[in-house]
Amino acid sequence: MEEIGIKLKDVDLYYSSVAFKERSLKASVLSFWKKNKNELKDIHALKKISLEIKRGERVALLGRNGAGKSTFLKMLADLYPIRSGIREVHGNVRPLLELSLGFESEATGRENILYRGLMLGQSPKQVREKTDEIIEFAELGDFIDYPIKTYSAGMMVRLAFAITSSLEGDILLLDEVFGAGDYAFMQKAQKRITGLIDQAKIVVYATHDWGSAKTFCQRGLLFSHGSIVFDGPIDDTVNEYLKLLEAEKQ
């Protein structure tokens, strides 16, 4: 049986500049007449990342907004391709990341359960077995058979959370940057997340909440400008983060 784990060696990831370029005719004409055009360059989002995460570890990702935490999670989930280096992720991945990812606005909630489940690597049979549980957890009632373009933002996020959190996986990738509806649903969602953390073989958790990081994780990675600048026990990582924030103020 394959051992559960993550190994990275000198991983570099870039955001392609093509994604940021304007493609309209108006933009092309204006850019032609600009005398001092600045050509957009690819963004070096993750820089020479090397580490190993073993079965049983709970790892918190700390750092300011834009430091690379969410990009790191998406790289582990194989949503973003790396440009160079070695990426080895052994085990089924359960990503709780951008909850709106993979929805078809014209399709019904029920149809989107299948679409999103397939996108996250589940078989049609696995998705069908989970469908009733997902519908019940999302609390959408008859709206499950309406196109999701009719949903409020809260309804869409509840459905996405219900789908993603119901899937099987050994490695839990968790980004705290999401809301899951009203207070009652948030309480239910938090309880489910705690259960997922307890069950997972590996947890990688991006957060700004040092309290929850210390509660759930024993190890911390501190990100700054796409690089890991500290890797150690969670208490030490929090202290290093505080030092980094203080240095930036000065």
Protein Blocks (a to p, Z undefined) as FASTA:
>chain_A
ZZdddddehiacdddfklmpcfbfklmmmmmmpmbbcddddddfbghiacdddehiacdd
eddehilmmmmmmmmnomaccfbdcdddeddddddfdfkgoiafkbcfklmmmmmmmmno
pafklmmmmmmmmmmmnonmjmlmgcfklpcfklmmmmmmmmmmmpgcfbdcddfbbceb
jfklmmmmmmmmmmmmmmpmbdcdddfblklmmmmpmbdcddeehiafbdcdfklmmmmm
mmmmmmmmZZ
